[in-house]
């Protein structure tokens, strides 16, 4: 039975599906940590650079601000430059160029989120698949022995359910992280659009 069974022992009893889920959990954790760092860097770089860019554009002009963008690692820098290249061509041209650049920055921010969402949605089914296989194997063994005790059958089914538990263990944090990052991306998109709009009119009027 399962008395005094270690975590590694549970994984071994879960079969190949638990190995697959373990691999997916490593990928999920790596994406969560990497995207958490990326979102933090994005928000920090966006807010701090907006203040310095606004002050530079006000004090020294848009050309100096554009030169400053070339050396800054901020999501706002390529957006400003995209709009600045359309200076003097009207608000619509400038706004469209900045909007396109903003979409590219947000796409980079949302990188790997699709993988994280897929892991969160499919892991329970992978675990369920492993459980079904385990139950089939348990009843098959019972049919071969023909005199198996209820305890032996229960032990086989308990082993099969390890796969379902592993699937939920992988899916729950992945789904929670995915939802959090999607909401954070929406907030970042709004902030990026708000900051970029501050430069649309000045750039459009630049000759």
C-alpha positions in Angstrom: 0.0 0.0 0.0 1.0 3.7 0.4 2.3 3.8 3.9 5.6 5.5 4.3 5.8 6.0 0.6 8.2 8.8 -0.5 7.4 11.5 -3.1 9.8 9.8 -5.5 8.0 6.6 -4.9 4.7 8.2 -5.8 6.2 9.5 -9.0 7.4 6.0 -9.9 4.0 4.5 -9.2 2.3 7.1 -11.4 4.0 5.8 -14.6 5.1 7.5 -17.7 2.4 10.2 -17.6 3.7 11.5 -14.3 7.2 11.7 -15.9 5.6 13.8 -18.7 3.8 16.0 -16.2 7.1 16.4 -14.2 8.7 17.7 -17.4 5.8 20.1 -18.1 6.1 21.4 -14.5 9.7 22.3 -15.0 8.8 24.1 -18.2 6.0 25.9 -16.5 8.1 27.0 -13.5 10.8 28.3 -15.9 8.3 30.3 -17.9 6.7 31.7 -14.7 10.0 32.9 -13.3 11.2 34.3 -16.7 8.0 36.1 -17.4 7.8 37.5 -13.8 11.2 39.1 -14.4 10.3 40.3 -17.8 7.1 42.0 -16.6 8.9 43.6 -13.7 11.6 44.9 -16.1 8.9 46.2 -18.5 7.0 48.2 -16.0 10.1 49.6 -14.3 11.7 50.6 -17.7 8.4 52.1 -19.0 7.7 54.4 -16.0 11.2 55.6 -15.4 12.0 56.2 -19.0 8.7 58.1 -19.6 9.7 60.7 -17.0 13.2 61.3 -18.4 11.9 61.3 -22.0 9.2 63.8 -21.2 11.7 66.1 -19.5 14.2 65.8 -22.3 11.6 66.5 -25.0 10.4 69.5 -23.0 13.8 71.0 -22.3 15.9 70.0 -25.3 13.4 69.2 -28.1 12.2 66.0 -29.7 15.4 65.5 -31.7 17.5 65.1 -28.6 14.8 62.9 -27.1 14.9 60.7 -30.2 18.7 60.4 -29.9 18.3 59.4 -26.3 15.9 56.6 -27.3 18.7 54.8 -29.2 20.6 54.0 -26.1 17.8 53.1 -23.8 16.4 49.6 -23.2 12.8 50.6 -22.6 9.6 49.5 -24.4 8.7 53.2 -24.9 11.9 53.9 -26.8 11.1 52.1 -30.1 7.6 53.4 -30.0 8.8 57.0 -29.7 11.3 56.4 -32.5 8.6 54.9 -34.8 6.4 58.0 -34.3 9.4 60.4 -34.7 10.2 58.9 -38.1 6.7 60.0 -39.2 7.1 63.5 -37.8 5.3 66.2 -39.8 3.1 63.7 -41.7 0.0 64.3 -39.5 -1.4 62.8 -36.4 -2.9 59.7 -38.1 0.5 58.6 -39.6 2.3 59.2 -36.3 -0.4 57.4 -34.3 -0.5 54.4 -36.6 3.3 54.0 -36.5 3.4 54.2 -32.7 0.5 51.8 -32.4 2.2 49.2 -34.6 5.4 49.5 -32.6 3.4 49.2 -29.4 1.9 45.9 -30.6 5.3 44.5 -31.3 6.5 45.4 -27.8 3.4 43.8 -26.2 3.8 40.7 -28.3 7.3 40.3 -26.9 5.9 40.8 -23.4 3.4 38.1 -23.9 5.9 35.6 -25.2 5.6 32.0 -23.9 2.2 32.8 -22.3 0.5 30.6 -24.8 2.7 27.7 -23.8 1.9 28.4 -20.1 -1.8 28.4 -20.9 -1.6 25.2 -22.8 0.2 23.4 -20.0 -2.5 24.6 -17.6 -5.3 23.4 -19.7 -3.9 20.1 -20.8 -2.2 18.8 -17.7 -5.4 17.6 -16.0 -6.3 15.6 -19.2 -2.8 14.1 -19.3 -3.2 13.1 -15.6 -6.6 11.6 -16.3 -5.2 9.6 -19.2 -2.6 8.1 -16.9 -5.3 7.3 -14.4 -7.5 5.5 -17.0 -4.5 3.5 -18.1 -3.7 2.6 -14.5 -7.2 1.5 -13.7 -7.3 -0.6 -16.9 -4.1 -2.2 -15.8 -5.4 -2.8 -12.2 -8.5 -4.6 -13.4 -6.6 -6.5 -16.0 -4.2 -7.8 -13.2 -7.3 -8.6 -11.1 -8.8 -10.7 -13.9 -5.5 -12.6 -14.4 -5.2 -13.5 -10.7 -8.9 -14.2 -10.3 -8.6 -14.2 -6.6 -7.3 -10.7 -5.9 -8.3 -9.2 -2.6 -10.1 -5.8 -2.5 -7.0 -4.4 -0.9 -4.9 -5.3 -3.9 -7.4 -3.7 -6.3 -7.6 -0.6 -4.2 -3.8 -0.4 -4.2 -3.8 -0.5 -8.0 -6.5 2.2 -8.3 -4.7 4.4 -5.8 -1.5 4.1 -7.9 -3.5 5.2 -10.9 -5.0 8.2 -9.2 -1.4 9.5 -8.6 -1.5 10.6 -12.2 -4.6 12.7 -11.7 -3.2 14.4 -8.7 0.0 15.1 -10.6 -2.0 16.7 -13.4 -3.8 19.0 -11.0 -0.5 19.8 -9.3 0.9 21.0 -12.6 -2.2 22.7 -13.9 -3.3 24.8 -10.9 -0.2 27.0 -10.6 0.2 27.2 -14.4 -3.4 28.4 -14.9 -3.1 30.9 -12.0 0.1 32.3 -13.4 -1.3 32.5 -16.9 -4.4 34.5 -15.7 -2.2 36.8 -13.7 0.2 37.5 -16.6 -2.7 38.1 -19.0 -4.2 40.7 -16.6 -0.8 42.3 -16.1 -0.3 42.5 -19.9 -3.6 44.3 -20.2 -2.5 46.9 -17.6 0.9 47.3 -19.2 -0.8 47.8 -22.6 -3.0 50.6 -21.1 0.0 52.3 -19.5 2.1 52.0 -22.7 -0.8 53.5 -24.8 -1.2 56.3 -22.3 2.4 57.3 -22.2 2.8 57.0 -26.0 -0.2 59.3 -26.5 1.6 62.1 -24.7 4.0 62.4 -27.6 1.6 62.0 -30.5 0.7 65.7 -30.9 4.2 67.1 -30.4 5.7 64.7 -32.9 2.9 65.2 -35.5 3.5 69.0 -35.4 7.3 68.6 -35.7 8.7 69.6 -39.1 
